[in-house]
Amino acid sequence: MNLLTAAAAFLIALLLVFVGVTRVGAWLIERRNPPIGTFTTVNETRMHHLHLRPEGEADLPPVLFIHGASGNLLDQMIPVRGALEGRAELLFLDRPGHGWSARGPGNNETPFGQAATIAALMDELDIEDAIVVAHSFGAAVATSLALDHPQKVRGLVLLAPASHPWPGGETSWYYDLAARPLLGRLFVETLALPGAWSRMRGASQCVFSPNALSETYVDEAAIQLLLRPATFRANAIDVAGLYAHAEIAAPRYGEIDAPTIVVSGDRDTVVFEEIHAAGLIRDIPRAEGVWVRNLGHKPDWVAPELTIAAIEKLGGRDVDLQALSLTVQDRIAGDAFNVETCADPGTPQAAPAT
């Protein structure tokens, strides 16, 4: 056996080891984080969801929750379920390809396609319309739902949203790699899980920064489900395609007639709030902005009371969101967690294309 053949054999053996590690890791993750809801097939997509109906008379309209990138239905359910259950019909779901939902056909690779699948799920569950609460990437899906299926959206609550083109249109290298047809599949079947596992807590700290990462977040919200190969690749395709989607969707935001509340901090380490949140407040005719100083990318976990209050306001309650935001602001004013290790995207150097 010559040196070249030996090197090739070693590389193949190493890749097989990583494939084995990935398969065992994915199996363990699924054993520890089983589905908590039910499954319904719509648009050729097996959707995992938790549908909670009030036992008595509801005092709020139905509420639909759309999670962001790298998440699943637990990410939004945990902070708000206790305060809302029994008050409204609630629908928490795993977006296509995330959590325990199947990816389904190719159109689910775009926010418009995912919105169509979610609209079909609402029809299947006899939910005529709902207040739609969406975090981060979920805002791209929620606004797509409002644009293409306006009859389904009674109002929008958009938390730390991603919505507009940003300078350069860049994302993290591993999203671009994992989204590639051949190299991407090889990457997610070998290196993605062991590499990302070691970085998961640090990455989560940066999503929360400058606010404190909840000690229970990573395990309680089953963030490890992201590391399974098919889920990691679906998430990468979503994120890598966001810029192209935003170029199409952003010029249409003026068509959204639903009352909208946009909640954002000024210390977001994940998205440019000056582009996304500010752009939605500017472009959606009936939008109200709620800004909180020193708040990062997780208002749903750091300030769940703002999410609840926004839902109540869209449900007809007399709620002073601006006063509540000041209360939250005072509570987190001294937060400075992981600010030295988590990069702030800073101020965008070019105006967003809208």
Secondary structure, DSSP 8 states (H G I E B T S, - for coil): --HHHHHHHHHHHHHHHHHHHHHHHHHHHHHHS---SEEEEETTEEEEEEEE--SS--SS--EEEE--TT--HHHHHHHHHHHHBTTB-EEEE--TTSTT----SGGGGSHHHHHHHHHHHHHHTT---EEEEEETHHHHHHHHHHHH-GGGEEEEEEES---S--GGG---HHHHHHTSSSHHHHHHHHTHHHHHHTTHHHHHHHHHTTS---TTHHHHTTGGGGGSHHHHHHHHHHHHTHHHHHHHHGGGGGG--S-EEEEEES--SSS-TTTHHHHHHHHSTTEEEEEETT--S-HHHH-HHHHHHHHHHHTT----HHHHHHHHHHHHTT--TTTTTS----S-SS----
